[in-house]
Amino acid sequence: MSMGFPPLAAAIVALIYNSTPVSFGAVGTPTNTAYSVVKDAVLAKGGDGEVWKMALSKWTAIPHAVGAMFIIFIGVCVLVKLFGKNKSFKDALPVLPFCLFSAVVFDIFYLIIAIFVGPELTSLVAAIITLFILLAITKKGILQPKQVWRFADQSEWDKSWLSTTEVPEPKVSDMSLFKAWSPYFIIALWLVITRIPAFGLKAILNSAAFTLTVKNILGVDGLNWGFKYMWNPGIAPFIIVALLTIAIHGMKGEEVKGAWKDSFRQVTGAAIALFFGVAMVNIFRYSNINTSGLASMLFTMAKGIADLAGNAFVVFSPLIGVLGAFMSGSNTVSDTLFAGLQFETATILVLPQVLIVALQNCGGAIGNMICVNNVVAACATTGTIGNEGKIIRTNIIPCLVYCAIVVIVIGIVIVAGVNPYPLA
């Protein structure tokens, strides 16, 4: 909005682009969650957990990378069609070379990190490197359109584009650029030195010394719980860096209170869904432990879906992920709810489990552009409350296009007979 975007345009475009990086956001939490949900099943079938997780990281990144080649330009097309003077997609064509270059640069680092390093650093590092490269070529005028496209004068904007509630003006600060970015630099540095095994911290932070363990929960033998608190990105680095930032930025008490209050308000919706989602999924998974000899609820649902969809399930797989994100507001919660179901259905249909779970993971990320929590947050931020339905109706089209792209990519791989990690 500070760059002159109509508030409604800012909300729509930001949500469209909140897709490709999401599966590897929050230090790879969605991808790691998808793996943790199916980990027991992978190990039970004789698989190597870490190798399978790396395969999931790879095959989540590949269709996302193809999708990025399209979604960047699609976002521009939506912008010029809905908010341009001419209401024409043709106005987006001059920026197509820059969009493709941006996608290629991002995809190169995105794929390298996802395939060879893992899910934790993929989006963060790829985005930072791409940002600096694009800033450099933009300053030199490379791939820039000859004519600059601009929004019409604000007096000509449709009333529906404007904020319906007052948005407070950001305070001007004399803080240096380095100090402003310092929390992000600290987070990036922490993640690099802890996630790359060569530095030696990965094994230490995953050791028993940094793990809280509860064994035989409720007296059930073998029902254990462990929490690696220094490996959990929510604590290290995010909460730790948040506390350090108070001192680094010299924040006053009221500013600290406001920041934490806003943060808690933003995560509350997803947290509630996650709490109950985890409970429900565990009931699904362990419902086979009963005195009647019945199959688990998860297997029963998977069998029903397999019988109904057959091999066409590949088409529906990412849509299940989208649905999970739409309902819960999170790729992570979507994976928590449905990764096990996708794995079990793939097993019944003799489809590559890692590819189907990757489709679920991609779908959960794509669904972020229409999920209720994100749309409400975007409207609140831009002051466009009351436009939630319009935003969802607009973004459902790029959402479905993106789903079609990932289905085509994974579908080709499956038809070619490729199974990246066969399990029994």
Secondary structure, 3 states (H helix, E strand, C coil): CCCCCCHHHHHHHHHHHCCCCHHHHHHHHHHHHHHHHHHHHHHHCCCCHHHHHHHHHHHHHHHHHHHHHHHHHHHHHHHHHHHCCCCCHHHHHHHHHHHHHHHHHHHHHHHHHHHHCCCCCHHHHHHHHHHHHHHHHHHCCCCCCCCCCCCCCHHHCCHHHCCCCCCCCCCCCCCCHHHHHHHHHHHHHHHHHHHCHHHCHHHHHCCHHHEEEECCHHHCCCCCEEEECCCCCHHHHHHHHHHHHHHHCCCCHHHHHHHHHHHHHHHHHHHHHHHHHHHHHHHHHHCCCCCCCCCCHHHHHHHHHHHHHHHHHHHHHHHHHHHHHHHHCCHHHHHHHHHHHHHHHHHHHCCCHHHHHHHHHHHHHHHHHCCHHHHHHHHHHHCCCCCHHHHHHHHHHHHHHHHHHHHHHHHHHHHCCCCCCCCC
